Amino acid sequence: MMESIKLGIVDDNAHLANQMVNNFSLFSHIKIVLIAKNGVDLLNQLKTTQPDLILMDVQMPEMDGITATKEVKARYPNIKILMLSVFDEDKKVFYSILAGASGYILKEETPVRILEAVENVLDGGASMSSLIAAKALNLIRFQNNQKLPQKPPSDFGLSKREMETLEHLADGEDYLKISESLFISPNTVKKHISNLYDKLHVHSRAEAVRIAVENQWV
């Protein structure tokens, strides 16, 4: 039996929030334990209820999603946050990641794709819509103005397969897509990503990709 996942939904649009609740009702292992209309409402509810993951809208009154993400990660670091927005503006993507979000998915994605993103994040990965991943990569490149000494992958002890996995991570692919691209199992992909994080001394896709960009591996 699949382990139950406790989800929180934060969206100032009640209609969209209810639509998400209805979509997730199709999956028996998903339990919606919190629905908030903005960041202030969310922080009040978190005093009594902590979900495993929060689907966070970006633009909301009183306290927006990026500010709320920063506050949640400071107070409840174990709660994962996945931004779910109609916006794909560069700055919103970048500041969401800096605030501590583990992914950024557009609301136009299918319920199944959003569920995959949720499960991927809870499994230690990071999820982004392909358009968002491209923007995030360009932003990291743009931010990397300092000419730091570059290091080859061998300095970190990265294997050829781990480098291939890192390249696909930089393209915004999830575990399943990477496994299909490299003709290996999703569990093997997870092992490669875990090894990557250990060797690079990072804890997220964004950090791993940043190092890859800084050293011009991707």
C-alpha positions in Angstrom: 0.0 0.0 0.0 1.3 3.4 -1.0 2.3 5.7 1.9 0.0 8.6 2.5 1.1 12.1 1.5 -0.2 15.1 3.5 -0.5 18.1 1.2 -1.2 21.8 1.9 -2.6 24.1 -0.7 -2.0 27.9 -0.6 -3.9 30.0 -3.2 -6.0 33.2 -3.0 -8.2 31.9 -5.8 -10.8 29.7 -4.0 -12.0 28.2 -7.3 -8.5 27.1 -8.3 -7.8 25.8 -4.8 -11.0 23.7 -4.9 -10.1 22.5 -8.4 -6.8 21.2 -7.1 -8.6 19.5 -4.2 -10.9 17.8 -6.7 -7.9 16.8 -8.9 -6.0 15.2 -6.0 -9.1 13.4 -4.8 -8.4 11.0 -7.7 -5.4 9.7 -5.9 -6.2 7.7 -2.7 -2.8 8.3 -1.1 -3.0 12.1 -1.2 -4.6 13.8 1.9 -5.3 17.5 1.8 -4.7 18.6 5.4 -4.5 22.4 4.9 -6.0 25.0 2.6 -4.9 28.6 3.0 -5.7 31.8 1.1 -2.3 33.6 1.6 1.0 33.4 3.5 -0.4 34.9 6.7 -3.3 32.4 6.7 -0.8 29.6 6.1 1.5 30.5 8.9 -1.4 30.6 11.3 -2.6 27.1 10.3 0.9 25.6 10.5 0.8 26.2 14.2 -1.5 23.2 14.5 -1.1 21.3 11.2 2.1 20.5 9.3 1.8 18.9 5.8 4.6 17.0 4.2 4.6 19.4 1.2 2.9 22.7 0.4 1.8 23.7 -3.1 2.4 27.4 -3.0 0.9 30.0 -5.2 3.3 32.9 -6.0 1.2 36.1 -6.2 -1.2 36.6 -3.2 -2.4 39.5 -1.1 -1.1 40.2 2.5 1.9 37.8 2.1 3.0 36.5 -1.3 4.2 33.0 -1.9 7.9 33.8 -2.1 7.9 35.6 1.3 5.7 32.8 2.8 8.2 30.2 1.5 11.1 31.9 3.2 9.1 32.1 6.5 8.0 28.4 6.3 11.5 27.2 5.7 12.8 29.2 8.6 10.2 27.9 11.0 9.5 24.4 9.6 12.6 23.3 7.6 11.4 19.8 7.0 8.3 20.9 5.1 8.9 20.8 1.4 7.5 23.6 -0.9 6.6 23.3 -4.5 5.6 26.6 -6.2 2.5 26.2 -8.4 1.8 29.3 -10.4 0.5 30.7 -13.7 3.6 32.9 -13.8 6.9 32.0 -15.4 8.6 35.4 -14.8 12.4 35.0 -14.4 12.7 36.9 -11.1 9.8 34.9 -9.5 11.5 31.6 -10.4 14.9 32.8 -9.2 13.7 34.2 -5.9 11.4 31.2 -5.2 14.5 28.9 -5.4 16.5 31.3 -3.2 13.7 31.3 -0.7 13.9 27.5 -0.3 11.4 26.1 -2.8 12.2 22.6 -4.1 10.5 23.2 -7.5 8.4 25.5 -9.6 5.5 24.0 -11.6 3.1 25.8 -13.9 -0.6 25.4 -13.1 -1.2 24.4 -16.7 0.5 21.1 -16.0 -1.8 18.0 -15.8 -2.8 16.6 -12.4 -0.7 13.6 -13.0 2.4 15.7 -13.8 1.8 17.8 -10.7 1.5 14.6 -8.6 4.8 13.3 -10.1 6.4 16.6 -9.1 5.1 16.3 -5.6 6.4 12.7 -5.2 9.7 13.6 -6.8 10.3 16.5 -4.3 9.3 14.4 -1.3 11.8 11.8 -2.6 14.6 14.3 -2.3 14.5 15.6 -5.9 13.5 18.9 -7.4 10.8 19.4 -10.1 10.4 22.2 -12.7 8.3 22.6 -15.8 10.6 22.4 -18.8 10.1 26.1 -19.5 10.9 27.0 -15.9 14.0 24.8 -15.9 15.3 26.7 -19.0 14.7 30.0 -17.3 16.4 28.9 -14.1 19.5 27.8 -16.0 19.7 31.0 -17.9 19.4 33.0 -14.6 22.1 31.0 -13.0 24.4 31.7 -16.0 23.5 35.4 -15.9 24.1 35.6 -12.1 27.5 34.0 -12.5 29.4 37.2 -13.3 32.5 36.4 -11.2 35.2 34.5 -13.0 36.0 31.8 -10.5 38.7 29.2 -11.1 37.0 26.3 -12.9 37.3 22.7 -11.8 36.9 19.5 -13.8 34.3 16.9 -12.7 37.2 14.6 -11.7 38.1 17.1 -8.9 34.8 16.1 -7.3 35.1 12.4 -8.1 32.2 12.4 -10.5 31.7 9.3 -12.7 30.7 9.5 -16.4 27.2 8.3 -15.5 26.8 10.9 -12.7 27.8 13.6 -15.1 25.2 12.4 -17.6 22.7 12.5 -14.9 23.7 16.0 -13.9 23.3 17.1 -17.5 19.8 15.8 -17.6 19.0 17.5 -14.2 20.2 20.8 -15.8 17.7 20.2 -18.5 14.9 20.1 -16.0 14.1 16.4 -16.4 12.5 14.4 -13.5 13.6 10.9 -12.3 11.4 9.1 -14.8 12.5 11.1 -17.8 16.2 10.7 -16.9 15.7 6.9 -16.5 14.2 6.7 -19.9 16.9 8.9 -21.5 19.7 6.9 -19.9 18.0 3.5 -20.1 18.3 2.9 -16.4 15.8 2.4 -13.6 14.4 5.3 -11.6 16.0 3.8 -8.5 19.4 3.9 -10.2 18.8 7.5 -11.1 18.0 8.3 -7.5 21.2 6.7 -6.4 23.2 8.7 -9.0 21.6 11.9 -7.8 22.3 11.0 -4.1 25.9 10.4 -5.0 26.1 13.7 -6.9 24.7 15.7 -4.0 27.2 14.0 -1.6 30.2 14.6 -3.9 29.3 18.2 -4.6 28.3 18.9 -1.0 24.8 20.2 -2.0 21.2 19.4 -1.0 19.2 20.4 -4.1 19.1 20.3 -7.9 19.5 24.1 -8.1 22.8 24.0 -6.1 24.1 21.1 -8.2 23.3 22.8 -11.5 24.9 26.1 -10.2 28.2 24.3 -9.7 27.9 22.7 -13.1 27.3 26.0 -14.7 30.1 27.8 -12.8 32.5 25.1 -14.0 31.0 25.1 -17.5 30.1 21.4 -17.4 26.7 22.2 -19.0 
